[in-house]
């Protein structure tokens, strides 16, 4: 199934580093909001690690690991990261990690894009609960 033309009242939404045309900072802001389920304005390492496992981050982030990424987000070791710090640091990290990855192999980027498109085309919008909030990441396994 090709999802490029899907539009419905249930509005299928997926969060991904490359899923929409939104600016990177907006994507990171939306991601933060989805992790900060309590609405406290900050996220803990535990919340970040849970999101890291359930939201299927890009391969360049998976390679670094949740602990290393959180350490970059929380360099002073407070155990919490504000939305402003999260958006700023994650945007910089994403640009840096992607630049490092693309410099090492252009075919990896192509392979990643191909795999992402294949995974997106396997999403069945009828499996999305009508009550799913916008921005919900749908994890599908092949």
C-alpha positions in Angstrom: 0.0 0.0 0.0 1.4 3.4 -0.9 0.6 6.0 1.8 1.5 9.0 -0.2 -2.2 9.9 -0.9 -3.8 9.0 2.4 -6.1 11.6 3.9 -8.9 10.8 6.3 -10.8 12.1 9.3 -8.6 9.9 11.6 -5.5 11.7 10.2 -2.7 9.3 10.3 0.3 11.0 11.9 3.8 9.5 12.2 6.8 11.1 13.9 10.1 10.5 12.2 13.3 12.4 11.5 12.4 12.4 7.8 8.6 12.0 7.8 7.4 15.5 7.2 8.4 18.7 5.6 8.4 20.5 9.0 11.6 22.3 10.0 14.0 20.1 12.2 13.3 22.3 15.2 9.6 21.8 14.9 10.1 18.1 14.5 12.1 18.1 17.7 9.6 20.2 19.5 6.8 17.7 18.5 9.0 14.8 19.6 9.7 16.4 23.0 5.9 17.0 23.5 5.3 13.3 22.8 7.9 12.2 25.3 6.8 14.7 28.0 3.6 12.8 28.7 3.2 14.6 32.1 3.4 18.0 30.5 6.0 19.1 33.0 8.1 21.0 30.5 11.1 18.7 31.1 11.9 15.0 30.4 13.8 12.6 32.6 16.3 10.1 31.4 13.8 7.3 32.1 11.2 9.0 29.8 13.9 9.5 27.2 15.0 5.9 27.3 11.4 4.6 27.1 10.8 6.8 24.0 14.2 5.7 22.5 12.9 2.1 22.6 9.4 2.7 21.5 9.7 5.5 18.9 12.3 3.8 16.6 14.8 6.6 16.3 17.0 7.0 13.2 19.8 4.5 12.8 22.5 7.2 13.5 20.9 7.7 16.9 20.4 4.0 17.6 24.1 3.6 16.9 25.0 6.2 19.5 22.6 4.7 22.1 20.1 6.3 24.5 22.6 6.9 27.3 25.1 8.7 25.1 22.3 10.8 23.5 20.9 11.7 26.9 24.3 12.6 28.2 24.6 15.1 25.3 21.2 16.5 26.2 22.1 16.7 29.9 25.8 17.6 30.1 25.5 18.7 33.8 23.9 15.5 34.9 20.7 17.0 36.4 18.6 14.1 35.2 16.2 16.4 33.4 16.2 18.2 30.1 14.0 21.3 29.3 12.2 21.6 26.0 14.4 24.4 24.8 17.6 22.4 25.5 16.1 19.3 24.0 15.1 21.0 20.7 18.4 22.9 20.4 20.7 20.0 21.2 18.8 17.3 19.3 18.6 19.5 16.2 22.4 20.0 16.4 23.0 16.3 17.1 20.8 15.2 14.2 22.7 17.5 11.8 26.1 16.4 13.1 25.3 12.6 13.2 23.8 12.7 9.7 26.7 14.6 8.4 29.1 12.1 9.9 27.0 9.2 8.5 26.7 10.6 5.0 30.4 11.4 4.8 31.3 7.8 5.5 29.0 6.3 2.9 26.5 7.8 0.5 24.9 4.4 -0.1 24.0 4.1 3.6 21.7 7.1 3.2 20.1 5.6 0.1 19.6 2.3 1.9 18.1 4.0 4.9 15.8 6.0 2.8 14.7 2.9 0.8 14.1 1.0 4.1 12.1 3.9 5.5 9.9 4.2 2.4 9.3 0.5 2.4 8.3 0.6 6.1 6.0 3.6 5.6 4.3 1.8 2.7 3.5 -1.1 4.9 1.5 1.0 7.4 -2.1 0.1 7.3 -4.1 3.2 8.3 -7.1 1.1 9.3 -5.0 -0.2 12.3 -4.7 3.3 13.7 -7.3 3.7 16.5 -9.6 6.7 15.8 -8.7 8.0 19.2 -4.9 8.1 18.5 -3.7 11.6 19.1 -1.8 13.5 16.3 1.9 12.9 16.5 1.5 9.3 17.7 4.2 7.1 16.4 3.0 3.8 15.0 5.5 1.0 15.4 5.0 -1.7 12.8 7.0 -4.9 12.5 7.4 -6.7 9.2 
